Amino acid sequence: MQTTDDPRVRLVESIQGLASALQEQKARFAVRTMEPIVGVPALQHHLLDEFSDLLSIFSMVSEGLRAAADLERALDVFLAPPPFPPSCSDSSNSSEDVRDGVRVITDPKAISLIGTRIELTNRISIHLKSVYEWLYHIDCLLNRKRHKTQSTYTISRALQLELDGHCQFRHKLVTHKEGAKAYLRTMPRMNLQTGSFELAVVPFPLPQAAEERINALFKECAADLAPDEASEDNAYEQSRILYQNLDRLAEHQRNAVKRLIQDYGTVGAQPDALVEYTHKLLEALFGTCT
């Protein structure tokens, strides 16, 4: 259960919970024989391997966000507004210049920190993309139509629908973008000081046709959304809300949202929400050890 509003703390706590649950399951299914592992036991170990990889990816995301927060604090020293009125003694040590009314960072250390921040956010973005790829691996192992082994594992409809949404994000916004009707930019929406980080894979600016389509679909689905979500009027946010509520929608609405994602992208989930979903999926598949 979430105990804090701080995204970074939530992420760490969620990862710790997932790590503990995974450790229990690994102990439960530990290999105690040198014989080949086949059939259902092989599937069990394949699944646990995928969950282990996900745990490693989430840990890298968390470490990246921690490093980014430290970097942001260091940058604040350079990017803080200059004192007013500026003193003559400060002018020679200024880290920035004003050119044509635009603040330009000139301090070499500040420029280096900004470059490191860009590299860090790119790395976090790639790690989050990997999360969707690994969730797809799990979906492949569970889906009997795409795997020769007859899986004995089943999950709830709500968990499967959420997994379908994550796989749709992977299919159309990470690996295959050829069906998009506009150039989809990958733009992290983030607050590095708090640890908030979402992958936005969307056209910018949003084409009018896309905005009209999102508005119309959102209006159609509003009755199935939470009241605070249903009142949203920003098209990008509406797209995110529709994507993250696929399990609440009727089948024809889910299909319409998936087509919308393929055509115009959407905004992904926060890291801690992805960890919590992974934890719920692990427990649904393997139960809890007592």
C-alpha positions as CSV (number, residue, x, y, z in Angstrom):
1,M,0.0,0.0,0.0
2,Q,1.2,3.5,-0.8
3,T,2.3,5.4,2.3
4,T,3.7,8.6,0.8
5,D,3.1,11.2,-1.9
6,D,6.8,11.3,-2.9
7,P,7.2,9.4,-6.2
8,R,10.8,8.5,-5.5
9,V,10.0,7.0,-2.1
10,R,7.0,5.1,-3.5
11,L,9.3,3.7,-6.2
12,V,11.9,2.5,-3.7
13,E,9.2,1.0,-1.5
14,S,7.6,-0.7,-4.4
15,I,10.9,-2.2,-5.6
16,Q,11.7,-3.5,-2.1
17,G,8.3,-5.2,-2.0
18,L,8.8,-6.8,-5.4
19,A,12.3,-7.9,-4.5
20,S,11.0,-9.6,-1.3
21,A,8.2,-11.4,-3.1
22,L,10.5,-12.5,-5.9
23,Q,13.1,-13.8,-3.4
24,E,10.3,-15.9,-1.8
25,Q,9.2,-17.4,-5.1
26,K,12.8,-18.1,-6.1
27,A,13.4,-20.0,-2.9
28,R,10.1,-21.9,-3.4
29,F,11.1,-23.0,-7.0
30,A,14.8,-23.4,-6.4
31,V,16.4,-25.9,-8.7
32,R,17.4,-28.9,-6.6
33,T,18.3,-31.4,-9.4
34,M,20.7,-31.7,-12.3
35,E,18.0,-33.2,-14.5
36,P,16.7,-31.2,-17.4
37,I,13.8,-28.9,-16.5
38,V,10.9,-29.3,-19.0
39,G,7.1,-28.7,-19.3
40,V,5.4,-26.5,-16.7
41,P,8.4,-26.3,-14.3
42,A,10.4,-24.9,-17.3
43,L,7.7,-22.2,-17.8
44,Q,7.9,-21.4,-14.1
45,H,11.6,-20.7,-14.3
46,H,11.3,-18.8,-17.5
47,L,8.7,-16.5,-15.9
48,L,10.8,-16.0,-12.8
49,D,13.8,-15.1,-15.0
50,E,11.7,-12.4,-16.7
51,F,10.6,-11.0,-13.3
52,S,14.2,-11.0,-12.1
53,D,15.2,-9.0,-15.2
54,L,12.3,-6.5,-14.6
55,L,13.5,-6.1,-11.0
56,S,17.0,-5.2,-12.3
57,I,15.5,-2.7,-14.8
58,F,13.4,-1.0,-12.1
59,S,16.5,-0.8,-9.8
60,M,18.3,1.0,-12.7
61,V,15.4,3.4,-13.1
62,S,15.4,4.2,-9.4
63,E,19.1,4.7,-9.3
64,G,18.9,7.0,-12.4
65,L,16.2,9.1,-10.8
66,R,18.2,9.4,-7.6
67,A,21.3,10.5,-9.6
68,A,19.1,12.9,-11.6
69,A,17.7,14.5,-8.4
70,D,21.2,15.1,-7.1
71,L,22.2,16.6,-10.4
72,E,19.1,18.8,-10.4
73,R,20.1,20.2,-7.0
74,A,23.6,21.0,-8.3
75,L,22.1,22.7,-11.3
76,D,19.9,24.9,-9.1
77,V,23.0,26.7,-8.0
78,F,23.6,27.9,-11.5
79,L,20.1,28.3,-12.7
80,A,18.7,30.3,-9.7
81,P,17.5,33.8,-10.7
82,P,20.2,36.4,-10.2
83,P,19.9,38.7,-7.2
84,F,18.0,41.9,-7.7
85,P,19.3,44.5,-8.0
86,P,22.5,42.7,-9.2
87,S,25.7,43.8,-7.6
88,C,28.8,44.7,-9.5
89,S,30.8,42.1,-7.7
90,D,28.5,39.3,-9.0
91,S,28.8,40.3,-12.7
92,S,32.2,38.7,-13.3
93,N,31.2,35.4,-11.8
94,S,27.8,35.0,-13.6
95,S,27.1,31.6,-15.0
96,E,24.8,33.0,-17.7
97,D,24.5,35.8,-20.2
98,V,21.4,37.5,-21.7
99,R,21.3,37.6,-25.5
100,D,18.4,39.2,-27.3
101,G,16.4,38.8,-24.1
102,V,17.1,35.1,-23.7
103,R,19.1,33.6,-20.7
104,V,22.1,31.7,-22.1
105,I,24.1,29.5,-19.8
106,T,27.8,30.2,-20.2
107,D,29.5,28.5,-17.2
108,P,31.4,25.4,-18.4
109,K,30.4,23.4,-15.3
110,A,26.8,24.2,-15.7
111,I,26.9,23.3,-19.4
112,S,28.5,19.9,-18.4
113,L,25.8,19.3,-15.8
114,I,23.1,20.0,-18.4
115,G,24.7,17.5,-20.8
116,T,24.8,14.9,-18.0
117,R,21.2,15.5,-17.2
118,I,20.2,14.9,-20.9
119,E,22.2,11.7,-20.9
120,L,20.6,10.5,-17.6
121,T,17.1,11.2,-18.8
122,N,17.8,9.4,-22.0
123,R,19.0,6.4,-20.1
124,I,16.0,6.4,-17.8
125,S,13.8,6.6,-20.9
126,I,15.5,3.5,-22.4
127,H,15.2,1.6,-19.2
128,L,11.4,2.4,-19.1
129,K,11.0,1.2,-22.7
130,S,12.7,-2.0,-21.6
131,V,10.0,-2.5,-19.0
132,Y,7.4,-2.6,-21.7
133,E,9.5,-5.1,-23.7
134,W,9.9,-7.4,-20.7
135,L,6.2,-7.3,-19.8
136,Y,5.6,-8.4,-23.4
137,H,7.9,-11.4,-22.8
138,I,5.7,-12.4,-19.9
139,D,2.6,-12.0,-22.0
140,C,4.2,-14.2,-24.7
141,L,4.9,-16.9,-22.1
142,L,1.3,-16.7,-20.7
143,N,-0.5,-16.6,-24.0
144,R,-1.1,-20.1,-25.2
145,K,-1.6,-19.1,-28.8
146,R,1.9,-17.7,-29.0
147,H,3.7,-20.4,-26.9
148,K,3.9,-24.1,-27.6
149,T,3.8,-25.0,-23.9
150,Q,0.3,-25.2,-22.6
151,S,0.4,-22.7,-19.7
152,T,-1.4,-23.6,-16.6
153,Y,-1.2,-20.0,-15.4
154,T,-4.2,-17.7,-15.5
155,I,-4.6,-14.1,-14.3
156,S,-7.7,-12.0,-13.7
157,R,-9.3,-10.1,-16.5
158,A,-8.3,-6.8,-15.1
159,L,-4.6,-7.8,-14.9
160,Q,-4.8,-9.2,-18.4
161,L,-6.3,-6.0,-19.8
162,E,-3.7,-3.9,-18.1
163,L,-1.0,-6.2,-19.5
164,D,-2.6,-5.8,-23.0
165,G,-2.3,-2.0,-22.6
166,H,1.4,-2.2,-21.7
167,C,2.0,-4.6,-24.6
168,Q,0.1,-2.1,-26.9
169,F,2.5,0.6,-25.7
170,R,5.4,-1.7,-26.6
171,H,4.0,-2.7,-30.0
172,K,3.1,0.7,-31.3
173,L,5.3,3.2,-29.4
174,V,8.5,1.4,-28.8
175,T,9.2,-1.2,-31.5
176,H,6.8,-0.5,-34.4
177,K,5.8,3.1,-35.2
178,E,5.1,2.7,-38.9
179,G,1.4,2.9,-38.5
180,A,1.5,6.3,-36.8
181,K,-0.3,9.2,-38.6
182,A,2.3,11.8,-37.3
183,Y,5.8,11.9,-36.1
184,L,5.8,10.6,-32.5
185,R,8.4,12.3,-30.4
186,T,9.6,10.5,-27.2
187,M,9.6,13.3,-24.6
188,P,9.9,12.5,-21.0
189,R,7.4,14.4,-18.8
190,M,9.4,14.7,-15.6
191,N,10.1,16.5,-12.4
192,L,13.6,15.3,-11.5
193,Q,13.4,17.0,-8.0
194,T,10.4,14.8,-7.0
195,G,11.2,11.7,-9.1
196,S,8.1,12.0,-11.3
197,F,8.9,10.5,-14.8
198,E,6.6,9.5,-17.6
199,L,7.3,8.5,-21.2
200,A,5.3,10.7,-23.6
201,V,5.4,9.3,-27.1
202,V,3.2,11.8,-28.9
203,P,3.2,14.3,-31.8
204,F,4.1,17.8,-30.8
205,P,2.2,20.0,-31.4
206,L,-0.9,17.8,-31.5
207,P,-2.6,17.8,-35.0
208,Q,-6.1,19.2,-34.9
209,A,-7.5,15.9,-36.2
210,A,-5.9,14.0,-33.3
211,E,-7.2,16.5,-30.7
212,E,-10.8,16.2,-32.1
213,R,-10.6,12.4,-32.1
214,I,-9.2,12.3,-28.5
215,N,-11.9,14.7,-27.3
216,A,-14.7,12.7,-28.9
217,L,-13.5,9.3,-27.6
218,F,-12.8,10.8,-24.1
219,K,-16.4,12.2,-24.0
220,E,-17.7,8.7,-25.0
221,C,-15.8,7.0,-22.3
222,A,-16.2,9.6,-19.5
223,A,-19.0,7.8,-17.7
224,D,-16.6,4.9,-17.0
225,L,-13.8,7.1,-15.6
226,A,-13.3,8.5,-12.1
227,P,-14.9,11.9,-11.6
228,D,-11.6,13.7,-11.2
229,E,-10.4,12.1,-14.4
230,A,-13.6,12.6,-16.4
231,S,-13.3,16.4,-16.0
232,E,-9.9,16.6,-17.7
233,D,-9.9,18.9,-20.8
234,N,-6.2,18.6,-22.0
235,A,-6.0,16.3,-25.0
236,Y,-2.6,14.8,-24.0
237,E,-3.9,14.1,-20.5
238,Q,-7.1,12.6,-21.9
239,S,-5.1,10.3,-24.0
240,R,-3.1,9.2,-21.0
241,I,-6.2,8.6,-18.9
242,L,-7.8,6.5,-21.6
243,Y,-4.7,4.4,-22.0
244,Q,-4.4,3.8,-18.3
245,N,-8.0,2.9,-17.9
246,L,-8.4,0.2,-20.6
247,D,-9.7,-2.3,-18.0
248,R,-12.7,-0.1,-17.3
249,L,-13.8,0.3,-20.9
250,A,-16.1,-1.7,-23.1
251,E,-14.4,-3.8,-25.7
252,H,-15.3,-1.5,-28.6
253,Q,-14.0,1.5,-26.6
254,R,-10.8,-0.4,-25.8
255,N,-10.2,-1.2,-29.5
256,A,-10.8,2.5,-30.3
257,V,-8.2,3.6,-27.7
258,K,-5.7,1.1,-29.1
259,R,-6.2,2.5,-32.6
260,L,-5.8,6.0,-31.2
261,I,-2.5,4.9,-29.5
262,Q,-1.3,3.5,-32.8
263,D,-2.1,6.6,-34.7
264,Y,-1.1,9.4,-32.2
265,G,0.7,7.8,-29.3
266,T,0.0,8.4,-25.6
267,V,1.7,9.0,-22.2
268,G,3.1,6.0,-20.3
269,A,2.8,5.1,-16.6
270,Q,4.9,6.3,-13.7
271,P,7.7,3.9,-12.7
272,D,6.2,3.1,-9.3
273,A,2.9,2.2,-11.0
274,L,4.7,-0.2,-13.3
275,V,6.5,-1.8,-10.3
276,E,3.3,-2.3,-8.5
277,Y,1.6,-3.8,-11.5
278,T,4.6,-6.2,-11.9
279,H,4.3,-7.2,-8.2
280,K,0.5,-7.9,-8.5
281,L,1.2,-10.0,-11.6
282,L,3.9,-12.0,-9.8
283,E,1.6,-12.7,-6.9
284,A,-1.3,-13.6,-9.2
285,L,0.9,-16.1,-11.0
286,F,2.7,-17.7,-8.1
287,G,0.7,-16.7,-5.0
288,T,2.3,-15.7,-1.7
289,C,4.5,-17.9,0.3
290,T,3.6,-18.7,3.9
